[in-house]
């Protein structure tokens, strides 16, 4: 009677399952990299001056002049107040929005606007 191999051993020999495992590992590594590189992007004073709803203003610096795609993505997390070269000024940003913004690899830094208050 032939000896049957265990399920994990047969799975390790399957080329399809190995490819799926490699893809899962690559996605996990990318998500970890996004979390690690997001750590130092938010400035020290971000979120200190809040409005009645707990939202605040931020200046998001990109490493390039923003295009329509970037503005639309940033708009998901706050109101666009304007741009100045590589900086996009966002208003009414929630704390969770800052975390989401920092995870994007194309965001260079997130700072409090000069003066610390929303310019309206």
N, C-alpha and C positions, 0 to 999 in steps of 0.2 A: 504494500500500500504506500503510495507516494506521500511525502511529508508536505503538508500545505503551509505556505508562507503566511505570515501574519498580515493583517490589513495595512498597518503602517509601512511594512516592508514592500508590499505590492504598490502602495501609493508612491513611495519614494522612487520606484522604478518607472512610474508612468511619466512620459515626457510632457503630457498635457498638464498634469498636476504640478510638475516642477515649474513649468512656464507660469502657471497661475500664482504659485508661491513667489516667484521672482517679481512679478508685477505687484503683488501685495506688499512685498518688502520695499520695492522702489517707491510706491505711494506713501508708505509709512515713513520712510526716510525723508521724503520731500516734505511731508507735514511736520516732522520734527525739525527740519532745517528752517521752515517758515516760522515756527514758534521761537527757535533760538535767535534767528536774525531779527525778530520783532522786538526783542528785549530792550534795546537801547534807543529806540526811535522816538518815543514820547519824551518831551522835555520835562524838566522838574516841576514847572508851574502849570502844566496842563490840567484843567478841570478844577482849579481852585476857585475861580470866579464863576458862579453858576446863577442861572436865572431861577424864577419861581418853580419851573418844571424840572430843575436839576440838570439842565443842559448848558452848554458853554460853547465858546468860539475857539477855533483852532486855525492855524496856518499850516497847510500841508505842503512840504517842499518835495518836489520831484527832481530827478536828475536830468530833466529835459523839459522842454516846453510842452504843456499838456495839450492833448488833442481831444476831439469830441468824445472818444471812447473813455478816456480817463475822467473827463468832467462828468459823464453819465454815471460812471462807477462811484465817484466821490459823492455824487448827488444822492446816492442811496443812504448815506449816513449823515447828511446835513444839507442846509441850504447854501448854495454857492453865492458868495457875496462879491466875488471878483477874482481876477488873477493878476499877478505881477511877475512877469517873467516865468520862473520855474515854481512860483508859489501860488497855491490856490487857497483862497480864504473861505473857510466853511463856518457857518453859524448853526446854532441849535443842534450840536452834536451830543449824543448820549455817551456815557462812559463805555458802553459796549461797542459803540461806533469807533472809538479810538483804538480799541483792541483789534477790531476788524481791519481798520486802516493800516495798522502797523504790520499786519501779516502780509500785505501785498509787497512783493519784492521790489516794485518800482517806486514805492514811497521811500524817500530818503530820510525825512524827519518830520515830526509833528510838534509844533511849538504853540505857545500862547501868543496871540497877536500883541503887537506893541501897545502898551497901555493897559493890557489885560481885560479890556471891556469890548463888548461887541460894538462895532461901528455900524450905525443904522442910518 
